[in-house]
Amino acid sequence: MLSGLLKLIYELNQAGVITVQRMCFTCANYHLENGQHYCRLLQSKLAANELRIDCPEHEILET
């Protein structure tokens, strides 16, 4: 359920419905490869329950 909610928030942000959230999916340090979440800042893999919606270390992803 958490994964679905995070995806929905991300998609709403990408569609311009909501403003940028400080979540992993919009962070320059976030990387997803082969279904595995990874934080470059922490230099570690993240389980789905470790993904953040409001991270104080968030860095805006430049597109």
PDB file as gemmi writes it, atoms N, CA and C in Angstrom:
CRYST1    1.000    1.000    1.000  90.00  90.00  90.00 P 1                      
ATOM      1  N   MET A   1       0.820  -1.183   0.000  1.00  0.00           N  
ATOM      2  CA  MET A   1       0.000   0.000   0.000  1.00  0.00           C  
ATOM      3  C   MET A   1       0.876   1.265   0.000  1.00  0.00           C  
ATOM      4  N   LEU A   2       1.939   1.258   0.796  1.00  0.00           N  
ATOM      5  CA  LEU A   2       2.838   2.409   0.847  1.00  0.00           C  
ATOM      6  C   LEU A   2       3.446   2.675  -0.522  1.00  0.00           C  
ATOM      7  N   SER A   3       3.880   1.631  -1.185  1.00  0.00           N  
ATOM      8  CA  SER A   3       4.480   1.780  -2.503  1.00  0.00           C  
ATOM      9  C   SER A   3       3.496   2.415  -3.488  1.00  0.00           C  
ATOM     10  N   GLY A   4       2.262   1.991  -3.457  1.00  0.00           N  
ATOM     11  CA  GLY A   4       1.238   2.550  -4.329  1.00  0.00           C  
ATOM     12  C   GLY A   4       0.969   4.013  -4.032  1.00  0.00           C  
ATOM     13  N   LEU A   5       0.953   4.368  -2.755  1.00  0.00           N  
ATOM     14  CA  LEU A   5       0.731   5.753  -2.344  1.00  0.00           C  
ATOM     15  C   LEU A   5       1.887   6.644  -2.791  1.00  0.00           C  
ATOM     16  N   LEU A   6       3.107   6.178  -2.617  1.00  0.00           N  
ATOM     17  CA  LEU A   6       4.275   6.951  -3.047  1.00  0.00           C  
ATOM     18  C   LEU A   6       4.256   7.162  -4.557  1.00  0.00           C  
ATOM     19  N   LYS A   7       3.885   6.132  -5.296  1.00  0.00           N  
ATOM     20  CA  LYS A   7       3.806   6.248  -6.750  1.00  0.00           C  
ATOM     21  C   LYS A   7       2.729   7.257  -7.153  1.00  0.00           C  
ATOM     22  N   LEU A   8       1.590   7.229  -6.480  1.00  0.00           N  
ATOM     23  CA  LEU A   8       0.510   8.171  -6.771  1.00  0.00           C  
ATOM     24  C   LEU A   8       0.954   9.608  -6.514  1.00  0.00           C  
ATOM     25  N   ILE A   9       1.607   9.860  -5.392  1.00  0.00           N  
ATOM     26  CA  ILE A   9       2.110  11.199  -5.069  1.00  0.00           C  
ATOM     27  C   ILE A   9       3.099  11.664  -6.135  1.00  0.00           C  
ATOM     28  N   TYR A  10       3.989  10.781  -6.526  1.00  0.00           N  
ATOM     29  CA  TYR A  10       4.976  11.107  -7.557  1.00  0.00           C  
ATOM     30  C   TYR A  10       4.295  11.455  -8.877  1.00  0.00           C  
ATOM     31  N   GLU A  11       3.327  10.648  -9.283  1.00  0.00           N  
ATOM     32  CA  GLU A  11       2.635  10.883 -10.552  1.00  0.00           C  
ATOM     33  C   GLU A  11       1.830  12.182 -10.522  1.00  0.00           C  
ATOM     34  N   LEU A  12       1.202  12.492  -9.396  1.00  0.00           N  
ATOM     35  CA  LEU A  12       0.476  13.758  -9.267  1.00  0.00           C  
ATOM     36  C   LEU A  12       1.432  14.939  -9.370  1.00  0.00           C  
ATOM     37  N   ASN A  13       2.614  14.784  -8.798  1.00  0.00           N  
ATOM     38  CA  ASN A  13       3.640  15.825  -8.896  1.00  0.00           C  
ATOM     39  C   ASN A  13       4.089  16.001 -10.338  1.00  0.00           C  
ATOM     40  N   GLN A  14       4.345  14.910 -11.032  1.00  0.00           N  
ATOM     41  CA  GLN A  14       4.792  14.973 -12.420  1.00  0.00           C  
ATOM     42  C   GLN A  14       3.726  15.588 -13.329  1.00  0.00           C  
ATOM     43  N   ALA A  15       2.455  15.385 -12.985  1.00  0.00           N  
ATOM     44  CA  ALA A  15       1.354  15.936 -13.767  1.00  0.00           C  
ATOM     45  C   ALA A  15       1.071  17.397 -13.425  1.00  0.00           C  
ATOM     46  N   GLY A  16       1.747  17.927 -12.405  1.00  0.00           N  
ATOM     47  CA  GLY A  16       1.562  19.316 -12.017  1.00  0.00           C  
ATOM     48  C   GLY A  16       0.348  19.554 -11.134  1.00  0.00           C  
ATOM     49  N   VAL A  17      -0.243  18.490 -10.615  1.00  0.00           N  
ATOM     50  CA  VAL A  17      -1.419  18.615  -9.756  1.00  0.00           C  
ATOM     51  C   VAL A  17      -1.020  19.064  -8.351  1.00  0.00           C  
ATOM     52  N   ILE A  18       0.128  18.584  -7.875  1.00  0.00           N  
ATOM     53  CA  ILE A  18       0.637  18.984  -6.562  1.00  0.00           C  
ATOM     54  C   ILE A  18       2.069  19.489  -6.723  1.00  0.00           C  
ATOM     55  N   THR A  19       2.531  20.264  -5.761  1.00  0.00           N  
ATOM     56  CA  THR A  19       3.885  20.807  -5.818  1.00  0.00           C  
ATOM     57  C   THR A  19       4.906  19.735  -5.445  1.00  0.00           C  
ATOM     58  N   VAL A  20       6.174  20.060  -5.672  1.00  0.00           N  
ATOM     59  CA  VAL A  20       7.257  19.125  -5.398  1.00  0.00           C  
ATOM     60  C   VAL A  20       7.263  18.744  -3.928  1.00  0.00           C  
ATOM     61  N   GLN A  21       7.325  17.472  -3.703  1.00  0.00           N  
ATOM     62  CA  GLN A  21       7.435  16.937  -2.352  1.00  0.00           C  
ATOM     63  C   GLN A  21       8.891  16.554  -2.126  1.00  0.00           C  
ATOM     64  N   ARG A  22       9.290  16.535  -0.880  1.00  0.00           N  
ATOM     65  CA  ARG A  22      10.662  16.138  -0.562  1.00  0.00           C  
ATOM     66  C   ARG A  22      10.721  14.621  -0.394  1.00  0.00           C  
ATOM     67  N   MET A  23      10.331  13.919  -1.434  1.00  0.00           N  
ATOM     68  CA  MET A  23      10.279  12.461  -1.367  1.00  0.00           C  
ATOM     69  C   MET A  23      11.403  11.849  -2.196  1.00  0.00           C  
ATOM     70  N   CYS A  24      11.702  10.605  -1.918  1.00  0.00           N  
ATOM     71  CA  CYS A  24      12.805   9.927  -2.600  1.00  0.00           C  
ATOM     72  C   CYS A  24      12.689   9.993  -4.117  1.00  0.00           C  
ATOM     73  N   PHE A  25      11.492   9.776  -4.651  1.00  0.00           N  
ATOM     74  CA  PHE A  25      11.318   9.710  -6.093  1.00  0.00           C  
ATOM     75  C   PHE A  25      11.662  11.009  -6.810  1.00  0.00           C  
ATOM     76  N   THR A  26      11.653  12.147  -6.115  1.00  0.00           N  
ATOM     77  CA  THR A  26      11.987  13.428  -6.745  1.00  0.00           C  
ATOM     78  C   THR A  26      13.347  13.949  -6.302  1.00  0.00           C  
ATOM     79  N   CYS A  27      14.154  13.091  -5.726  1.00  0.00           N  
ATOM     80  CA  CYS A  27      15.456  13.487  -5.185  1.00  0.00           C  
ATOM     81  C   CYS A  27      16.593  13.130  -6.141  1.00  0.00           C  
ATOM     82  N   ALA A  28      17.573  14.013  -6.241  1.00  0.00           N  
ATOM     83  CA  ALA A  28      18.740  13.774  -7.089  1.00  0.00           C  
ATOM     84  C   ALA A  28      19.557  12.582  -6.592  1.00  0.00           C  
ATOM     85  N   ASN A  29      19.419  12.229  -5.326  1.00  0.00           N  
ATOM     86  CA  ASN A  29      20.182  11.109  -4.764  1.00  0.00           C  
ATOM     87  C   ASN A  29      19.506   9.760  -4.951  1.00  0.00           C  
ATOM     88  N   TYR A  30      18.267   9.773  -5.421  1.00  0.00           N  
ATOM     89  CA  TYR A  30      17.502   8.533  -5.575  1.00  0.00           C  
ATOM     90  C   TYR A  30      17.828   7.860  -6.907  1.00  0.00           C  
ATOM     91  N   HIS A  31      17.939   6.544  -6.853  1.00  0.00           N  
ATOM     92  CA  HIS A  31      18.194   5.758  -8.059  1.00  0.00           C  
ATOM     93  C   HIS A  31      17.404   4.460  -7.962  1.00  0.00           C  
ATOM     94  N   LEU A  32      16.797   4.063  -9.061  1.00  0.00           N  
ATOM     95  CA  LEU A  32      16.055   2.807  -9.121  1.00  0.00           C  
ATOM     96  C   LEU A  32      16.648   1.966 -10.237  1.00  0.00           C  
ATOM     97  N   GLU A  33      17.072   0.763  -9.888  1.00  0.00           N  
ATOM     98  CA  GLU A  33      17.636  -0.134 -10.888  1.00  0.00           C  
ATOM     99  C   GLU A  33      17.163  -1.546 -10.610  1.00  0.00           C  
ATOM    100  N   ASN A  34      16.581  -2.154 -11.619  1.00  0.00           N  
ATOM    101  CA  ASN A  34      16.057  -3.521 -11.504  1.00  0.00           C  
ATOM    102  C   ASN A  34      15.113  -3.671 -10.324  1.00  0.00           C  
ATOM    103  N   GLY A  35      14.294  -2.646 -10.093  1.00  0.00           N  
ATOM    104  CA  GLY A  35      13.316  -2.698  -9.019  1.00  0.00           C  
ATOM    105  C   GLY A  35      13.881  -2.440  -7.628  1.00  0.00           C  
ATOM    106  N   GLN A  36      15.168  -2.140  -7.520  1.00  0.00           N  
ATOM    107  CA  GLN A  36      15.809  -1.893  -6.222  1.00  0.00           C  
ATOM    108  C   GLN A  36      16.009  -0.399  -6.013  1.00  0.00           C  
ATOM    109  N   HIS A  37      15.491   0.122  -4.914  1.00  0.00           N  
ATOM    110  CA  HIS A  37      15.644   1.532  -4.561  1.00  0.00           C  
ATOM    111  C   HIS A  37      17.027   1.734  -3.946  1.00  0.00           C  
ATOM    112  N   TYR A  38      17.665   2.864  -4.294  1.00  0.00           N  
ATOM    113  CA  TYR A  38      19.006   3.148  -3.780  1.00  0.00           C  
ATOM    114  C   TYR A  38      19.149   4.635  -3.505  1.00  0.00           C  
ATOM    115  N   CYS A  39      19.771   4.976  -2.369  1.00  0.00           N  
ATOM    116  CA  CYS A  39      20.056   6.363  -2.018  1.00  0.00           C  
ATOM    117  C   CYS A  39      21.557   6.592  -2.134  1.00  0.00           C  
ATOM    118  N   ARG A  40      21.929   7.502  -3.043  1.00  0.00           N  
ATOM    119  CA  ARG A  40      23.354   7.800  -3.238  1.00  0.00           C  
ATOM    120  C   ARG A  40      23.931   8.571  -2.049  1.00  0.00           C  
ATOM    121  N   LEU A  41      23.106   9.371  -1.380  1.00  0.00           N  
ATOM    122  CA  LEU A  41      23.572  10.128  -0.222  1.00  0.00           C  
ATOM    123  C   LEU A  41      23.943   9.178   0.917  1.00  0.00           C  
ATOM    124  N   LEU A  42      23.059   8.230   1.200  1.00  0.00           N  
ATOM    125  CA  LEU A  42      23.304   7.252   2.263  1.00  0.00           C  
ATOM    126  C   LEU A  42      24.205   6.114   1.793  1.00  0.00           C  
ATOM    127  N   GLN A  43      24.365   6.012   0.481  1.00  0.00           N  
ATOM    128  CA  GLN A  43      25.131   4.943  -0.142  1.00  0.00           C  
ATOM    129  C   GLN A  43      24.633   3.572   0.311  1.00  0.00           C  
ATOM    130  N   SER A  44      23.305   3.396   0.215  1.00  0.00           N  
ATOM    131  CA  SER A  44      22.728   2.114   0.604  1.00  0.00           C  
ATOM    132  C   SER A  44      21.423   1.847  -0.129  1.00  0.00           C  
ATOM    133  N   LYS A  45      21.089   0.567  -0.205  1.00  0.00           N  
ATOM    134  CA  LYS A  45      19.814   0.159  -0.765  1.00  0.00           C  
ATOM    135  C   LYS A  45      18.721   0.520   0.228  1.00  0.00           C  
ATOM    136  N   LEU A  46      17.531   0.782  -0.301  1.00  0.00           N  
ATOM    137  CA  LEU A  46      16.399   1.126   0.549  1.00  0.00           C  
ATOM    138  C   LEU A  46      15.272   0.128   0.321  1.00  0.00           C  
ATOM    139  N   ALA A  47      14.722  -0.379   1.405  1.00  0.00           N  
ATOM    140  CA  ALA A  47      13.525  -1.207   1.322  1.00  0.00           C  
ATOM    141  C   ALA A  47      12.342  -0.271   1.083  1.00  0.00           C  
ATOM    142  N   ALA A  48      11.246  -0.802   0.584  1.00  0.00           N  
ATOM    143  CA  ALA A  48      10.067   0.023   0.297  1.00  0.00           C  
ATOM    144  C   ALA A  48       9.610   0.804   1.530  1.00  0.00           C  
ATOM    145  N   ASN A  49       9.702   0.207   2.706  1.00  0.00           N  
ATOM    146  CA  ASN A  49       9.265   0.889   3.926  1.00  0.00           C  
ATOM    147  C   ASN A  49      10.260   1.950   4.408  1.00  0.00           C  
ATOM    148  N   GLU A  50      11.411   2.065   3.747  1.00  0.00           N  
ATOM    149  CA  GLU A  50      12.400   3.088   4.100  1.00  0.00           C  
ATOM    150  C   GLU A  50      12.320   4.313   3.192  1.00  0.00           C  
ATOM    151  N   LEU A  51      11.504   4.252   2.141  1.00  0.00           N  
ATOM    152  CA  LEU A  51      11.332   5.398   1.258  1.00  0.00           C  
ATOM    153  C   LEU A  51      10.655   6.520   2.029  1.00  0.00           C  
ATOM    154  N   ARG A  52      11.114   7.737   1.811  1.00  0.00           N  
ATOM    155  CA  ARG A  52      10.603   8.883   2.560  1.00  0.00           C  
ATOM    156  C   ARG A  52       9.697   9.756   1.717  1.00  0.00           C  
ATOM    157  N   ILE A  53       8.731  10.363   2.396  1.00  0.00           N  
ATOM    158  CA  ILE A  53       7.836  11.323   1.762  1.00  0.00           C  
ATOM    159  C   ILE A  53       8.320  12.737   2.054  1.00  0.00           C  
ATOM    160  N   ASP A  54       8.931  12.954   3.197  1.00  0.00           N  
ATOM    161  CA  ASP A  54       9.413  14.275   3.593  1.00  0.00           C  
ATOM    162  C   ASP A  54      10.819  14.129   4.174  1.00  0.00           C  
ATOM    163  N   CYS A  55      11.814  14.156   3.314  1.00  0.00           N  
ATOM    164  CA  CYS A  55      13.200  13.936   3.728  1.00  0.00           C  
ATOM    165  C   CYS A  55      13.934  15.265   3.882  1.00  0.00           C  
ATOM    166  N   PRO A  56      14.532  15.523   5.040  1.00  0.00           N  
ATOM    167  CA  PRO A  56      15.246  16.789   5.243  1.00  0.00           C  
ATOM    168  C   PRO A  56      16.509  16.920   4.374  1.00  0.00           C  
ATOM    169  N   GLU A  57      17.046  15.802   3.869  1.00  0.00           N  
ATOM    170  CA  GLU A  57      18.242  15.836   3.024  1.00  0.00           C  
ATOM    171  C   GLU A  57      17.903  15.873   1.532  1.00  0.00           C  
ATOM    172  N   HIS A  58      16.638  16.065   1.194  1.00  0.00           N  
ATOM    173  CA  HIS A  58      16.183  16.038  -0.194  1.00  0.00           C  
ATOM    174  C   HIS A  58      16.923  17.066  -1.033  1.00  0.00           C  
ATOM    175  N   GLU A  59      17.347  16.646  -2.227  1.00  0.00           N  
ATOM    176  CA  GLU A  59      17.980  17.546  -3.199  1.00  0.00           C  
ATOM    177  C   GLU A  59      17.127  17.517  -4.452  1.00  0.00           C  
ATOM    178  N   ILE A  60      16.748  18.677  -4.953  1.00  0.00           N  
ATOM    179  CA  ILE A  60      15.865  18.769  -6.102  1.00  0.00           C  
ATOM    180  C   ILE A  60      16.506  18.116  -7.317  1.00  0.00           C  
ATOM    181  N   LEU A  61      15.733  17.287  -7.977  1.00  0.00           N  
ATOM    182  CA  LEU A  61      16.167  16.610  -9.187  1.00  0.00           C  
ATOM    183  C   LEU A  61      16.035  17.579 -10.351  1.00  0.00           C  
ATOM    184  N   GLU A  62      17.139  17.869 -11.007  1.00  0.00           N  
ATOM    185  CA  GLU A  62      17.137  18.777 -12.161  1.00  0.00           C  
ATOM    186  C   GLU A  62      16.756  17.974 -13.385  1.00  0.00           C  
ATOM    187  N   THR A  63      15.722  18.419 -14.096  1.00  0.00           N  
ATOM    188  CA  THR A  63      15.284  17.697 -15.297  1.00  0.00           C  
ATOM    189  C   THR A  63      15.722  18.371 -16.549  1.00  0.00           C  
TER     190      THR A  63                                                      
END                                                                             
